[in-house]
Amino acid sequence: MSEIAISLKNVSKYYKRYARPVDRLKEILLPGKSHAQKFWALQDINIEVARGETIGIIGRNGSGKSTLLQIIAGTLTPTQGEVRVNGRISALLELGSGFNPEFTGRQNVFLNGQILGLNQKEIEAKFDLITTFADIGEFIDEPVKTYSSGMFVRLAFAVAANCDPDILIVDEALAVGDIFFQQKCFEHIRLLQKCGVTILYVSHDLSTTQSICDRSVLMKDGIAIFDGDPNEAVNRYYSLLGQRVAVNTNHKVINQTNKILGTTIDFQKIINHTILRSDHWQRHGGLGLELVAARVCNDDDRDTLVVEMMSALHFQLLLEAKEVINTPNIGIHLYNRMGTLVFATGTTQLRQRLPLLEKEEYIAVCLRLEMRIEPGEYTFNLVVGEEIAGDNPNVGFVHDCYESLGPIMVVPPSDPLLPFYGIAQLPVTAEYEFKGKLDLMMNI
């Protein structure tokens, strides 16, 4: 098979726009004269995508991204130019595209599978895999028109990604699902990448593009103005928006603090307000030291999973020793919507030694974490472990671990001027030494 999965040569697409409805009628009745203006949605696009590449398409609304994907998927015909696609395409272009709202989810799975080129037996063989991935339960036998937008995209992505595509096209669809489903989708996308699937990905979430794409195409007014490194593409995109990073020279970096509050924590409040009741979490570990309950609150001691950027959350944990624990260690792992580890630490890394615990003893621990990260949704793991002998302090024995807790929602601060742009805040200072004319500065 060809090493080129997608080839676009001089591809352009225009639409006719009429100033008045009557002009359209005039053009039908008098075909010799045009009464329309041409709107070029795409102009002279030349792109080659190698087999197994992941390409991000970014740009402002109306830049031509979706038109480009529809032409590649074959749902639109270019006005001029040549399009060549080698391999089976599975496209998730918009919510519900290709689904019959009157059919049940089960019927739509078989309908879409056949559209993608699978026969009845192949779809039957993959049906359980698709429904498990979608995780919509009994709704699989309900009409699709009764689905929420989240259920819709769950089933649509499950079909598109599990029907052995050579090329997967995703256009903003993942923005609809919750963070747990988004993490599952990105995990599956990474698996498809390892299997050599070519992926075209459109999203306004630029950090996602930077994370998963091999290269990015920046679109503006129907023209591909850049094709190359995803980080450079994002930088150029921000330049188009005219964004500038503001530096506050009076800003003081406050170190993250860790408090071992012992009996000053209200044990009963942790138990009554525990977050360990979610349907999403997974649990594993030896359970020699058990996480009995956990509570998340803000600096005002109010239970919440919503926090302003730069503000703090308190993670209060109540632990019970089922055996003697010589060197207990408490950790937290924070993940973004793509399932990427954003931050992790623990009492060992913070050089905060916890006391030895005898069997049936309890201890309460509080980690205060300042959310100096970009706005968005995050999940977190709580890990209860024990240090083991060795040179690496990051390696230990896991007694209890709750995964995929949350989600935490980090929202922009009330101050309209954000303290930084990007994924996380780093220590930064700004200063100047001279204000005046150049000849005076250089003692000329």
C-alpha positions in Angstrom: 0.0 0.0 0.0 1.0 3.6 -0.6 3.0 5.4 2.1 0.8 8.4 1.5 -2.6 8.2 3.2 -4.0 11.5 2.0 -2.9 13.7 -0.9 -4.5 17.1 -1.7 -3.3 19.0 -4.8 -4.5 22.5 -5.5 -7.8 21.8 -3.8 -10.3 24.7 -3.7 -14.0 25.0 -2.8 -16.3 27.9 -3.3 -20.0 28.5 -2.5 -22.4 30.9 -4.2 -23.8 33.7 -2.1 -26.8 35.7 -3.2 -27.6 39.2 -2.0 -31.4 38.6 -2.4 -33.5 35.4 -2.8 -34.8 36.7 -6.1 -31.2 36.6 -7.5 -31.2 32.9 -7.2 -34.4 32.6 -9.1 -33.1 34.9 -11.8 -30.0 32.7 -12.3 -32.2 29.7 -12.7 -34.5 31.4 -15.2 -31.6 33.2 -17.0 -28.7 30.8 -16.9 -26.5 32.9 -19.1 -25.9 35.4 -16.4 -24.6 34.9 -12.8 -26.2 36.9 -10.0 -24.1 35.3 -7.3 -20.9 36.2 -5.5 -18.3 33.5 -5.0 -17.2 32.7 -1.4 -14.0 30.7 -1.4 -14.1 28.4 1.6 -10.8 26.8 0.5 -8.1 28.1 -1.8 -5.3 26.1 -3.4 -4.7 23.6 -0.6 -1.7 21.3 -1.0 -1.2 18.8 1.8 0.2 15.3 2.0 -0.3 13.1 5.0 1.9 10.1 5.5 0.4 6.8 6.7 0.4 6.7 10.5 0.7 10.5 10.9 -1.5 12.5 13.3 -2.3 15.9 11.8 -4.0 18.7 13.7 -6.0 21.3 11.8 -6.4 24.5 13.7 -7.7 28.0 13.0 -10.5 30.4 13.9 -14.2 29.6 13.1 -14.8 30.1 9.4 -11.2 29.4 8.5 -12.1 26.3 6.4 -11.2 23.5 8.8 -14.5 21.6 8.6 -14.8 22.1 4.8 -11.3 20.6 4.4 -12.2 17.5 6.5 -15.5 17.0 4.7 -13.7 17.0 1.3 -11.2 14.5 2.6 -14.0 12.3 4.0 -15.8 12.5 0.7 -19.0 14.2 1.9 -18.1 17.3 -0.1 -16.7 17.6 -3.7 -14.0 20.2 -4.3 -14.6 22.9 -6.9 -11.2 22.2 -8.3 -8.1 20.2 -7.4 -7.3 16.5 -6.8 -8.0 14.5 -3.7 -6.6 11.0 -3.2 -7.3 8.9 -0.1 -5.7 5.5 0.5 -7.5 3.4 3.0 -10.8 3.1 4.9 -12.0 6.4 6.4 -13.9 6.6 9.6 -15.1 10.2 10.2 -16.7 11.9 13.2 -17.4 15.2 11.6 -20.3 16.5 13.6 -22.6 15.3 16.3 -25.0 12.8 14.9 -23.7 12.8 11.4 -24.6 9.5 9.7 -27.1 8.5 12.5 -30.8 8.0 11.8 -32.6 9.6 14.8 -35.5 7.3 14.5 -33.3 4.1 14.7 -32.1 2.7 18.0 -28.5 2.8 18.9 -28.1 -0.9 18.1 -29.6 -0.3 14.6 -27.3 2.7 14.0 -24.2 0.7 15.0 -25.0 -1.8 12.2 -26.0 0.9 9.8 -22.8 2.9 10.4 -20.7 -0.2 10.3 -21.9 -1.1 6.9 -21.3 2.5 5.7 -17.7 2.0 6.9 -17.4 -1.1 4.8 -17.9 -3.9 7.4 -20.1 -6.8 6.7 -22.8 -8.2 9.1 -20.5 -10.8 10.7 -17.7 -8.2 11.3 -20.1 -5.8 13.0 -21.5 -8.6 15.1 -18.0 -9.5 16.2 -17.3 -5.9 17.2 -20.7 -5.1 18.7 -19.8 -5.9 22.3 -16.6 -4.0 22.1 -18.4 -0.9 20.7 -21.2 -1.0 23.3 -18.7 -1.5 26.2 -16.7 1.5 24.9 -19.8 3.7 24.6 -21.1 2.6 28.0 -24.7 3.9 27.5 -26.3 0.8 29.0 -29.9 0.0 28.1 -30.1 3.1 25.9 -28.5 1.1 23.1 -32.0 -0.2 22.3 -33.7 3.2 22.5 -34.2 5.6 19.6 -31.2 7.8 19.1 -33.4 10.9 19.1 -33.9 10.4 22.9 -30.1 10.5 23.5 -28.3 13.4 25.2 -25.5 15.0 23.3 -23.0 13.1 25.5 -24.6 9.7 24.8 -24.7 10.6 21.1 -21.0 11.3 20.9 -20.1 8.2 23.1 -21.8 5.9 20.6 -20.6 7.8 17.5 -17.0 7.7 18.6 -17.2 4.1 19.7 -18.4 3.1 16.3 -15.9 5.3 14.4 -12.9 4.3 16.4 -13.6 0.5 16.7 -14.3 -0.4 13.1 -10.7 -0.8 12.1 -10.2 2.5 10.3 -7.1 3.2 8.3 -7.8 6.9 8.6 -9.8 8.5 11.6 -11.1 12.0 11.3 -12.4 13.8 14.4 -13.9 17.3 14.2 -14.5 18.8 17.7 -16.7 15.9 18.7 -14.9 15.1 21.8 -15.6 18.4 23.3 -19.2 17.1 24.1 -18.3 14.2 26.3 -17.5 14.4 30.0 -13.9 14.3 31.2 -13.9 10.5 32.0 -15.1 9.7 28.5 -12.6 12.1 27.0 -9.7 10.4 28.8 -10.9 7.1 27.5 -11.1 8.5 23.9 -7.6 9.9 24.1 -6.3 6.7 25.5 -7.9 4.9 22.5 -6.5 7.5 20.1 -3.0 6.8 21.4 -3.6 3.1 20.9 -4.7 3.8 17.3 -1.5 5.8 16.8 0.6 2.9 17.9 -1.3 0.7 15.4 -0.4 3.0 12.5 -3.8 4.6 12.0 -3.7 8.0 10.3 -5.5 10.6 12.3 -6.9 14.1 11.3 -7.9 16.0 14.4 -9.6 19.4 14.6 -10.1 21.1 18.0 -10.0 24.6 19.5 -8.3 23.0 22.5 -4.8 23.8 21.3 -3.0 22.0 24.1 -4.6 18.8 22.9 -3.2 19.5 19.4 0.2 20.1 20.8 0.1 16.9 22.8 -1.1 14.3 20.3 -0.2 15.6 16.8 2.9 15.1 14.8 2.3 18.2 12.9 -0.4 20.9 12.5 -1.9 22.9 9.7 -3.0 26.4 10.5 -5.9 27.7 8.4 -6.9 31.3 7.8 -9.6 32.5 5.3 -9.5 29.1 3.5 -5.8 29.1 3.1 -3.2 26.8 4.8 -0.8 29.5 6.0 1.4 27.1 8.0 2.2 23.4 7.9 4.7 22.1 10.4 5.6 21.8 14.1 2.4 21.9 16.3 4.0 24.3 18.8 4.9 26.7 16.1 1.4 26.4 14.6 -0.1 27.3 18.0 2.2 30.2 18.4 1.2 31.6 15.0 -2.4 31.0 15.9 -2.1 33.1 19.0 -0.3 35.8 16.9 -3.4 35.9 14.6 -5.6 36.5 17.7 -3.3 39.3 18.9 -2.9 37.8 22.3 0.0 39.1 24.5 1.3 37.7 27.7 1.0 40.1 30.6 3.8 40.0 33.2 3.0 41.3 36.7 6.4 42.5 38.2 4.9 42.5 41.7 3.9 38.9 41.6 5.3 36.8 44.4 5.5 33.0 43.9 4.0 31.2 46.9 5.4 27.7 47.4 2.9 24.9 47.8 2.5 23.9 51.4 1.7 20.6 53.0 0.1 20.3 56.4 -0.1 17.3 58.7 -3.1 18.4 60.7 -3.6 15.2 62.8 -6.5 15.4 65.2 -7.3 19.0 64.3 -9.2 17.7 61.3 -12.8 16.8 61.9 -12.9 13.1 61.3 -16.7 13.0 61.2 -16.8 15.7 58.6 -14.4 13.8 56.3 -16.6 10.7 56.7 -19.9 12.6 56.1 -18.5 14.5 53.1 -16.4 11.8 51.5 -15.9 11.9 47.8 -15.3 8.1 47.6 -18.8 7.4 46.3 -18.3 8.1 42.6 -19.2 5.6 39.9 -16.1 6.4 37.9 -13.2 5.5 40.3 -11.2 2.4 40.2 -9.4 1.0 43.3 -6.4 -1.3 43.8 -3.7 -1.9 46.4 -2.7 -4.2 49.2 -4.9 -2.5 51.8 -2.4 -2.7 54.6 -3.1 1.0 55.0 -6.6 1.8 54.0 -8.1 5.1 52.7 -11.3 5.2 54.7 -12.6 8.5 53.5 -11.5 11.6 51.7 -12.9 15.1 51.5 -12.1 18.1 49.2 -12.7 21.6 50.4 -11.5 25.2 49.8 -9.7 27.6 52.2 -13.1 28.5 53.7 -13.7 24.8 54.7 -16.5 24.6 52.1 -16.8 21.3 50.3 -16.3 21.9 46.6 -14.6 20.5 43.4 -14.8 23.9 41.7 -12.0 26.3 42.3 -10.7 29.5 40.8 -7.3 29.3 39.0 -4.6 30.2 41.5 -6.7 29.3 44.5 -6.3 26.3 46.7 -8.0 23.0 47.4 -7.6 20.9 50.6 -7.5 17.2 50.2 -8.3 15.7 53.6 -7.7 12.0 53.9 -8.6 9.6 56.8 -6.5 6.5 56.9 -6.7 3.3 59.0 -3.7 1.0 59.5 -4.6 -2.7 59.1 -1.1 -3.7 60.1 2.0 -1.9 61.4 3.1 0.8 58.8 6.6 2.0 59.4 6.9 4.8 56.8 3.4 5.8 55.5 3.3 8.0 52.3 0.3 9.9 50.9 0.3 11.1 47.3 -1.9 12.8 44.8 -1.8 12.6 41.0 -3.6 15.2 38.8 -4.7 14.4 35.2 -6.1 16.6 32.4 -8.9 15.7 30.0 -6.5 13.9 27.7 -5.4 11.6 30.6 -1.9 13.3 30.7 -0.3 13.5 34.1 -0.2 17.2 35.0 1.2 17.1 38.5 2.1 14.5 41.2 3.5 14.7 44.6 3.4 13.1 48.0 4.5 13.5 51.6 7.8 11.7 50.8 8.6 14.1 47.9 7.6 17.0 50.2 10.0 15.6 52.8 7.2 15.4 55.4 7.7 12.2 57.3 4.5 10.7 58.8 4.6 8.8 62.1 4.7 5.1 62.4 1.2 3.6 62.6 0.3 0.7 64.8 -2.4 -1.8 63.7 -5.9 -0.2 64.0 -4.6 3.3 64.4 -6.0 6.2 62.4 -4.4 9.2 61.0 -5.8 12.3 59.1 -3.6 14.0 56.5 -4.3 17.2 54.6 -2.6 18.2 51.3 -3.2 21.8 50.4 -2.8 22.2 46.6 -2.7 25.6 44.9 -4.3 25.2 41.5 -1.8 27.2 39.4 -2.9 25.5 36.2 -5.0 26.5 33.2 -8.8 26.5 33.5 -10.4 23.1 32.6 -11.5 19.8 34.1 -9.2 17.4 35.9 -9.4 14.1 37.5 -7.1 12.9 40.4 -5.8 9.8 42.1 -5.3 9.5 45.8 -2.5 7.1 46.7 -1.8 5.6 50.1 1.5 3.8 50.3 4.7 3.0 52.2 8.3 3.8 51.5 10.6 0.9 50.7 14.3 0.7 51.1 16.3 1.9 48.0 17.8 4.9 46.3 14.7 6.1 44.6 12.3 7.9 46.9 9.6 7.9 44.2 9.2 4.1 44.4 7.1 2.6 47.1 4.5 0.0 48.0 0.9 0.9 47.2 -1.5 0.0 49.9 -4.6 1.7 48.6 -5.2 3.8 45.5 -8.4 5.4 44.2 -8.1 6.4 40.5 -10.2 8.8 38.4 -11.8 10.8 41.2 -13.4 14.1 40.5 -13.7 15.9 38.2 -12.2 19.1 39.6 -13.2 22.2 37.6 -10.6 25.0 37.5 -12.3 28.2 36.4 -10.8 31.6 35.4 -10.2 34.0 38.2 -12.6 36.9 38.8 -9.8 39.3 37.7 -10.2 39.6 33.9 -6.4 39.7 33.5 -5.2 36.1 33.7 -2.0 35.7 35.6 -0.5 33.5 32.8 -1.2 31.7 29.6 -0.4 28.0 29.0 -0.7 24.8 31.0 0.9 25.8 34.3 2.5 28.7 36.1 6.3 28.7 36.4 8.3 31.0 38.7 8.9 34.2 36.7 10.3 37.7 37.3 10.7 40.7 35.1 13.0 43.7 35.7 14.7 46.6 33.8 17.8 48.6 34.7 17.7 51.7 32.5 15.2 54.0 30.9 16.6 56.7 28.7 18.4 57.3 25.4 20.8 54.8 24.0 23.9 57.1 23.9 23.5 57.8 27.7 23.1 54.1 28.5 26.3 53.2 26.6 28.3 56.2 28.0 28.9 57.6 24.5 
